[in-house]
Amino acid sequence: ITIGSATLARFEELNNELADGLRQIFALGIGDGSLRPELEADLCISQFLYTLRIVIHRALSPGYSFVSHDPDVYVDHFIDLLTRGLTPERTPHGT
């Protein structure tokens, strides 16, 4: 199966828009301390976008899985799991 050049170009455009938006979010989060300061934003963004694609594919694909799942819950769980890993640990007093 081959994807046409127009479809591929549109996908690349959307992917780049999403990456640009995520770069802004990472810059703001690292700047205000809500994201871990040592994060390499472009590396995180690349891994997030590639992983998100496969998670969405798995959520929408019928067939074998370790668990039966609601597609929305499956994707939401992934995003929650990932974003908690990006945030710094807080002490019980919120610092």
C-alpha positions as CSV (number, residue, x, y, z in Angstrom):
1,I,0.0,0.0,0.0
2,T,1.4,3.4,-1.0
3,I,0.3,6.8,0.2
4,G,-0.1,9.5,-2.4
5,S,2.3,12.5,-2.4
6,A,-0.6,15.0,-1.6
7,T,-1.7,12.9,1.4
8,L,1.9,12.5,2.6
9,A,2.5,16.3,2.3
10,R,-0.7,17.1,4.3
11,F,0.4,14.6,7.0
12,E,3.8,16.2,7.2
13,E,2.2,19.6,7.4
14,L,-0.1,18.5,10.3
15,N,2.8,16.7,12.0
16,N,5.0,19.9,11.8
17,E,2.2,22.0,13.2
18,L,1.8,19.7,16.1
19,A,5.5,19.6,16.7
20,D,5.7,23.4,16.6
21,G,2.9,23.7,19.2
22,L,4.5,21.1,21.4
23,R,7.8,23.0,21.2
24,Q,6.0,26.1,22.5
25,I,4.4,24.0,25.3
26,F,7.8,22.5,26.3
27,A,9.5,25.9,26.3
28,L,6.8,27.4,28.6
29,G,6.7,24.3,30.8
30,I,10.5,24.2,31.2
31,G,10.5,27.9,31.8
32,D,7.9,27.9,34.5
33,G,9.1,24.7,36.2
34,S,6.0,22.7,35.4
35,L,8.2,20.4,33.2
36,R,11.5,18.9,34.2
37,P,14.3,21.3,33.3
38,E,16.6,18.6,31.8
39,L,14.2,17.5,29.1
40,E,15.4,17.6,25.5
41,A,12.2,19.0,24.0
42,D,12.8,17.8,20.4
43,L,13.7,14.3,21.5
44,C,10.6,14.1,23.7
45,I,8.4,15.5,20.9
46,S,9.7,13.0,18.3
47,Q,9.2,10.1,20.7
48,F,5.8,11.3,21.7
49,L,4.5,11.8,18.2
50,Y,5.8,8.4,17.0
51,T,4.4,6.7,20.0
52,L,1.0,8.5,19.8
53,R,0.6,7.3,16.3
54,I,0.9,3.6,17.3
55,V,-1.3,4.1,20.4
56,I,-4.0,5.6,18.2
57,H,-3.6,2.8,15.7
58,R,-3.8,0.2,18.5
59,A,-6.9,1.9,19.9
60,L,-8.7,1.9,16.6
61,S,-7.6,-1.6,15.4
62,P,-9.7,-4.6,16.2
63,G,-8.0,-7.8,17.2
64,Y,-5.7,-9.1,19.8
65,S,-4.7,-6.9,22.7
66,F,-3.7,-7.6,26.3
67,V,-6.9,-6.0,27.5
68,S,-10.2,-5.1,26.0
69,H,-10.5,-1.3,25.9
70,D,-12.5,1.7,25.0
71,P,-10.5,3.6,22.3
72,D,-10.9,6.9,24.1
73,V,-9.9,5.5,27.4
74,Y,-6.9,3.8,25.8
75,V,-5.5,7.0,24.3
76,D,-6.3,9.2,27.3
77,H,-4.5,6.7,29.5
78,F,-1.4,6.9,27.3
79,I,-1.4,10.7,27.3
80,D,-1.8,10.9,31.1
81,L,0.9,8.3,31.7
82,L,3.3,10.2,29.4
83,T,2.6,13.7,30.8
84,R,3.1,12.5,34.4
85,G,6.6,11.4,33.4
86,L,7.4,14.8,32.1
87,T,6.5,16.7,35.2
88,P,8.9,17.2,38.1
89,E,8.3,15.4,41.4
90,R,6.5,17.5,44.0
91,T,7.0,17.2,47.7
92,P,4.0,16.8,49.9
93,H,4.0,20.5,50.4
94,G,3.8,21.2,46.6
95,T,7.4,22.3,46.1
